[in-house]
Amino acid sequence: MNKENLLIEIGTEELPPKALKTLAEAFLVNFTAELDKAELTFDNANWFAAPRRLALRIENLDVAQADKIVEKRGPAVSSAFDADGNPTKAAMGWARGNGISVEDAERLVTDKGEWLLHKAQVTGKATSELVADMTQHALDKLPIPKPMRWGSNTTQFIRPVHTVTMLLGAESIDGTVLGIKSARTIRGHRFMGQSEFELNHADDYLPTLKETGKVMADYAERKAIIKAGAEQAAKELGGIAELTDELLDEVASLVEWPVVLKANFENDFLNVPQEALVYTMKGDQKYFPVFDNDGNLLPHFIFVTNIESKDPQQIIDGNEKVIRPRLADAEFFFNTDKKRSLESRLESLETVVFQKQLGTLRDRVNRISALSGYIAGLLSANQDDAARAGLLSKTDLMTEMVMEFTDTQGTMGMHYARLDGETEAVAVALQEQYLPKFSGDRVPTELVSCSVALAEKFDTLVGIFGIGQAPKGAADPFALRRAAIGILRIIVENKLPLDLVDLIAKAAELHGASVSNDNTHDDVLQFLMGRFRSWYQDKGVDVDVILAVLARTPTQPADFDKRIFAVSEFRKREEATALAAANKRVSNILAKNAIDGSNEINQGLLAEDAEIKLAAQLAELEPALTPLFAEGNYEAALNQLAALRTNVDTFFEDVMVMADDEALKNNRLALLNHLRTLFLQVADISLLQS
């Protein structure tokens, strides 16, 4: 079958930069799904995206669908003819629908009976007849939260559409997409190259658009040029550019022809905390800040322009002029804020409601302070510093700087605390209270910081659950899932000896009467335990391992983590499958049979050799296991328990547990219960899958 390369370009007004890459990727996924549905094969597929276009290139695409034979089954022969052998109405209607007579139908014979059958020859459609509809379907499924209309057009899209180009090799495909009739027209750069030109062949798209239209449609190429150019520019400035992937993506989505330039700002601005300067450079202007080898901000920045200028200095001067007032604002806010201490802002927290049922921000910091001090006491950390940091934790929200640059909350609290003469532990805790902010973010490591970060999150969790506003479905307006994962990560990664039940109870006590949900303690605990499953699954831990540990509901996260590791390692042993199966069997037996008596093993009732050996081995192991369980060395404990495999297997082969003698039966049940109890000190390994 003949094959050709297919090009599709949707020319638009400027697309949202933060959504550009997502839109292009989704366009490709949706369109290739349409190709698969149409049974059209291809070798490779790529997407291209620039501020004013989304494009696809499909390589070696079938120019037509293959012809095929479609079998259309009719009614069963038993119901297709009456007693006289004449076709029934059902048979004639089916035949008529297929353009044949009943006599022309073939027969399909199966084990379940015989049916009428028609084999229809279906001629494949030309790809050019299908592309327009497939393109429209692919665009209809793009993740566009708020589509817009333009002009008198009733069509909706994320931005107004001006051109649609669909070429299969050299052939221009007729069709209408998003209300625009397709043509060979491609729009170039707004200020460089040809503003419009026609494309002769699908293979000419990238080179012609670059040479004639001065547009780099290849997103990855633009991003690579920006990254390399910024790194070189920073090197020339004697520093290192901060090139986050997120910002690189956004800048690459803003320009069609990237030109990297470097610029400067006044040294005096470096007296302002660098986080505020970086925030305005990256967030407001999409500039790349430059740092020295020690991480100190330099008075330079790197930016990307969308045009090649004969006099780039004018562009540099313009950008320096733009950034100066933004930096001056930050300087003014900082100097203004320094005139008041954080402590003096406590009173103003009384004017801000955190949540109407949970009080003001002042009420909140009072609770966080008390809980921070309590947690610090459990960790043998400085309780005064923890309580102080908790009290000041939200005061920077009332500063001019944070009101203007909201992402600097916590960070500016740290700087202002240092200026106020607070201890370094208090200052650092103010910054780290919000950690981790996102998946993969670091967690606080200093104990005072850990105490405040945990208190901040527990106060939110218990408070919101306490007023009956737990997350429902995907909705989570108070980011409780993130808070829960943060709690678990802080405790686990720092191996802190903290119990969730204890901390939930303390947080609820501090909330007092505002907690109206009678099930708050259990609801919060179950919510936190549920985060364990998703967190460990993301880390690649098998679900059955997680469920085996969850079955024991260990409420100390650090202890939970030890069990997860131990069971994961145990699962790799050859004895694991047999012992898991044995535990499942024991669990089922014990569930059906209540043990009479004291549940003690009577050595005098051990009759069979297999039960004598198993009881003896359990008695020998228990003294060694007790200290291992106590210190949480679950891996070593399971390694020792693995030695039971042979005697457990022999027991089930040779011993009748449900003996007629009631005393003998109860003694054997007690023996199995003892075996099961030892494993349950770690996890319910009966839940492990082979």
Steps between C-alpha positions, in 0.01 A plus 500: 500500500623853418607723784553874539590745772212700646523855632227674697540857627243705690598868483364708788538814704756477782431187705530495881872429565445280804257281305681484164702183555205318659273594209750381241562170675128438540437587134750232396357237735144571387582498129705178507209340686277603208749342257497177697120501503499544123756216466753725328861407574798734523865484603546804720308802631625833638344819629619855449389809684573871500307794644273524194475141380443136586626247247538127442718301263409136436768308313433225246125503546278272290342705223186286524339245723551139398207323337350242731227242526247564773292206622143594588318229692126468451229320694539135599391260224240356738324838512586610144254258338149391587366144511459499121856613439407854402708795620359682801458876517810519722712319241368708209553827689858406583570397138344818364715708733809334356387537137461127439222241490465233766600239241836679450588476870773264613475284812710529815517174693625504863475274802203707612303484179471627144448860382454687177818682395591766246860582418509858380796637305575846648720730295732710715461877491776733390684655795439845352126444545544426871762748624276805548250320720776326696671835556177657625437209737856522633466875563159458664662283767777744595512600869358852458331622820353819350455495120421828326304618196619771261336715238170365374633144517315255724808274518683495832871453567758618750598793272372632165611289202620659175640220287469124461753314286475127427744348251540133414829511317447764232120464506300769677215335688163670465297541814380737768639493853388737777299689241807570281536353150838335454760650264875500444540831682751521784555813708853605583646718774310821577806722443757293310488289186191468281176558683324240280612240247378178346641158579553260209569176685457361851875435521576869446328616820786543746771625262272734303339642812844565645660647187204685351285568804776543763312269738648200681199272532702227672432558870791283616739690270394838638531377858848359434615828340369699798667268751835498323489876439414578863778274627751669273377847593528417872853372445593828333358682803708285734205321652245220469148549365205351687334299225204311638324275253169671576633846411685371193173349376311823556761716326521256207122534471520879478735539202508383140861604433701497826784746545677485836631828648653601832434812705575659837339674793641727772711343776299683766205270439708211637433635849150359461463126580580326175190280510279804441715618209506154348125468538430816304760417234371149440132538581422840353756544223600141410868590540775261604685621813876452526683376812863462599648163597390550862136555404505878546296704253703713256377835359430344161217321327451314174193539283372368169362727232288398201682705238845544347586866535770696320540691825448250786616758753166677461320179597737453794444858615124451473503189716726662758256790510209259552660302784624804693161614640413143596822469696445846644158387624660203674760729656232741622289221651804352672610830649145575613457158661828529692354783705275255689584172668315179425379489860336840459288355220334239721215735581421549130449122464181544702347687205541210256266201513671168431169314479182632657450191720869475590563861590752761392863466402586605855301204633683280252852610598411454868409137424805446279724644770364265769515197270851587378625517857330169582657323200841650577473355850436153356811542283718643780537816292494862622137550602533875544633547146230276356222680686643839403524404132145368511375826645673707230427255219238710322609852589687554172165465321427850629813655347500715187748267329294184540177678412660602170710187436292223655743221412756650739294408809712319753819608327447864590399390848847346533674820389290725723552266797876531459471878488288486818769306683307174525706183531617334180287194578189720516591681176562178306180344637296792365628426150474120523151482654345454154735221388457283304311727260470252214581142405875445521561818700740481792377458857629690806775321690559717808282382788353843578407543132351151493292580808354817348440346155318207656296724731398722209373201302332319791317818596355526149415130467330462835323834473353444155399141574366620833247728331399229253668634187710198400608483133240354265602348169768704329405817690748591774479877557711491817771275341449239773646218290821695454507578873453131584780387269717775648439372854593144403811607310629723779461226761626212284794673334622638832420173685310693768350298791153651469156338512216627281232418759677709762551801271142489370370494858718795602397705195132425568542601864645836391209559261261446790129548437551598135545129420138394461552177305484212752707279269781750446773283656413191297435696180836676511684179588337308214574787263867494597521121480343518155779732384750227588363283222524764227840621620661156508340403169662808346830373642451166324404286801267211413139550607483169689800601712329829589173321584684247716640782714182710494311202643690551827429878503836610643444865584865603525603592143869426558404158635265449204790567264719242674226240458459584131871453440511178702201341323632608158829326576328195650285468188818435298586189704410157365324417829263797463242337272463188715482693827250751356280211390537334841404824675194531280401145586554563870299823480207318340511218758511740795221714354269198496602357836498689828773376733372363830699529821803712578652486152820364656682213330484187717822313437344180632239503222752519217465153350634509144869543423427790262312705762765426763774633269299810403421583863864450597621729220249770597613479863861532387434796270283710730774622739707616202204665327372700798788756504494523119130594506562747782773685311315486168753277329230333292730388222708288740182368665353383168830343403483290817134418447585377149675206665155366602411403145606133516329425830187692397475306173551169683240594760229548238600182321504275809267651759120507504418831665128435538543185709197330656657545842393852605805558721737385226326723245512806728868442572579487130295814440698670778823391330387650168381816673843536659662461157266754345551750782875504446463593133235759583758683711627624161219471242222277376709305252198287409412790267819458295439369150717225356 
